[in-house]
Amino acid sequence: MAKVTVVSFTNGGVPQEVEGDTPAAIAQSLSIGLENVTIHVDESPAHANHNLRDGDLVSFQKEKVASGK
């Protein structure tokens, strides 16, 4: 398992160290729903099944909603 830093809208953006193989596994362990959420790994968009490496920065952010569309 990779040791990564996670920043999420669910914890107020406070970085925390966690272990996980994929963003999906980390989201599950932290009880973060992935609906309407964008995932970034080291500032690049990533899929939930992206293979993580030690030292990666994983970010979970709510998707922006465009009103009136």
HUDAGI-V116120 format. One record per residue. N is the residue number from 1. RES is the residue in one small letter. PSI is psi in radians with two decimals (NA if undefined). OMEGA is omega as a letter, one per 30 degrees, with the letter a starting at -180 (none if undefined). Layout:
n | res | psi | omega
N | RES | PSI | OMEGA
N | RES | PSI | OMEGA
This chain:
n | res | psi | omega
1 | m | 2.49 | l
2 | a | 2.49 | l
3 | k | 2.03 | a
4 | v | 2.88 | l
5 | t | 2.31 | a
6 | v | 2.35 | l
7 | v | 2.25 | a
8 | s | 2.64 | l
9 | f | -0.38 | a
10 | t | -0.34 | a
11 | n | 0.38 | l
12 | g | 0.31 | l
13 | g | 0.21 | l
14 | v | 2.13 | l
15 | p | 2.43 | l
16 | q | 2.55 | a
17 | e | 2.24 | l
18 | v | 2.94 | l
19 | e | 2.43 | l
20 | g | 2.73 | a
21 | d | -0.54 | a
22 | t | 2.79 | l
23 | p | -0.61 | l
24 | a | -0.74 | l
25 | a | -0.70 | l
26 | i | -0.77 | l
27 | a | -0.73 | l
28 | q | -0.76 | a
29 | s | -0.46 | l
30 | l | 0.10 | a
31 | s | 0.78 | l
32 | i | 2.09 | l
33 | g | 2.52 | a
34 | l | 0.05 | l
35 | e | 2.27 | a
36 | n | 0.64 | a
37 | v | 2.38 | l
38 | t | 2.52 | a
39 | i | 2.33 | l
40 | h | 2.45 | l
41 | v | 2.08 | a
42 | d | 0.81 | l
43 | e | 0.06 | l
44 | s | 2.43 | l
45 | p | 2.48 | a
46 | a | 2.77 | l
47 | h | 2.84 | a
48 | a | -0.43 | a
49 | n | 0.29 | l
50 | h | 2.29 | l
51 | n | 2.14 | a
52 | l | 2.70 | l
53 | r | 2.76 | l
54 | d | 2.37 | l
55 | g | -0.09 | l
56 | d | 2.63 | l
57 | l | 2.04 | a
58 | v | 2.25 | a
59 | s | 2.29 | l
60 | f | 2.09 | a
61 | q | 2.54 | l
62 | k | 2.45 | l
63 | e | 2.54 | l
64 | k | 2.43 | l
65 | v | 2.23 | l
66 | a | 1.91 | a
67 | s | 2.63 | l
68 | g | 0.15 | l
69 | k | NA | none
